[in-house]
Amino acid sequence: MTFLKGIAHVHLGEVENPDILVILADFFIRLAEADWSVVSGIHKDKLIVIFRNAELRGNAGKTAKQLFERFGASAGGHRGAARAEMPLALLPKDPKSPADPGAFVLKNLKDLKRGRSREIWTPRNFE
């Protein structure tokens, strides 16, 4: 598990059932000393990212969309809970981009915390 200033993130790799991602995100938001829980994994050639938000100001649905829709992912949800699904084939092929899906999620989260997600992670940077 990685902690980023209020965000607890864990990438599980390949999972047999994506429901485990939801269960763990719900568990970590209660257990971890974080306002956000983000759990990611791979299921049937898709990167699946589950967001949980315990913060009053945040919006998990908008965050999921901001981080992943620009890569062609399906993303959305509500203030407290959201999900993004992205085919692995859509992961950026740029040498500066992490090849590992878990590292890709973590990089996006770090850039979001730095306020640079739109500046750095846009599709035109990977063409």
N, C-alpha and C positions, 0 to 999 in steps of 0.2 A: 504494500500500500504506500502511496505517495501522498504527502500533505502539502498543499499549496495555499497558504494564507486563507484558511477557511474552506478549502475544497479537499475532500478525501477522494482519491482516485485509485482504483485497482483495475487492472486488465487481466482477465482470466484465460485468454487464449481461446482455443476451441472448446465449445460447450455442447453437450448433447441436447440440452433443452434451454432455450433462452429465458425461460421463467426463473432460472437460478440467478440470472443477472438482476431481475426485479427484486427477488427475495433478499439478495445481498445488499442492494442499494438501500432498501428499506431498513435492513439491519444496521448498516454502517451509519446512516443518518442519526440513528438513536445512540449508537455506541461511540462513534468517533467524536472528537472535539472539533467538529466542523459544522458550518452552516449548509454546506453542499456535500452531496455524495454522488459520485459519478462512477458507474461500473460498466466496463465494456468487455466484449467478447466476440467471438466469431461463431456463427451458426449458418450452415449451408451457404458458404461463400459470401456471407454478408457480415459487415461490421455492425454490431448492435451496441448502442450506447444508451444507458439508462441514467436519467438525471433525477435527483431528489433535492428539494430545497426546503430548508427550515427557516430561512431568512425572511423577514417581512418585506424587504424591498425587492428581492429578486423575483425572477419569473423563469422557471425551468423551461417552459414551452418556447418562449422567445429566445432564450439562450441556445437551446437545441437547434432552432432554426438558424440563428445567426452563425453558429459554428459549422453546421453541416449542410444546409440546403444549397449553398453555393458550389458544393462538390457533386450535386446531383442526388443527394440523400433525401429520403422521406423523413421529415422531422416535425415534431409538434408536441403539444401537451398543454398543461395548465400551469398555474403559478407554482404549485408544489411538486409536480411530477411531469416528466416528459420522456420521450424516446426518439432516437434517430436510428435509421437503418440505411446502410450504404453498401452497395455491392463492392466487393474487394477490387473489382476491375476499375472502379472509379478513384481508387487511391492515387494521389498525385505521383507522377513518374519523375519528377524533378530530382536531381542529385542532392539538392539542399533539403528535400523533404524526407522525413523518416520513412523507411521502407516497412518497418514493423507497425501493424495497425495500433497496438497499444501505445507506442511512442508517438504515432500520429495524433492520437487523442490527447495525450499529455502535452504535446507541443501546442496544440490548439488551445488547451486550457491555460497554459502558461502565457501565450500571446494575448488571450482574452484578459487575464489578470493584469498584464502590462498595458492594456488598452490598444494593442496593435493587431488584433485579429483581422480586421478588415484590410489593414495596410499590407500585411504579410501574406495571409492565407486567402488569396483570391484565385479563381481559375486561370486568369490571364497569366499569372506567374508560373504556370505549369505547362503552358502550351509550347 
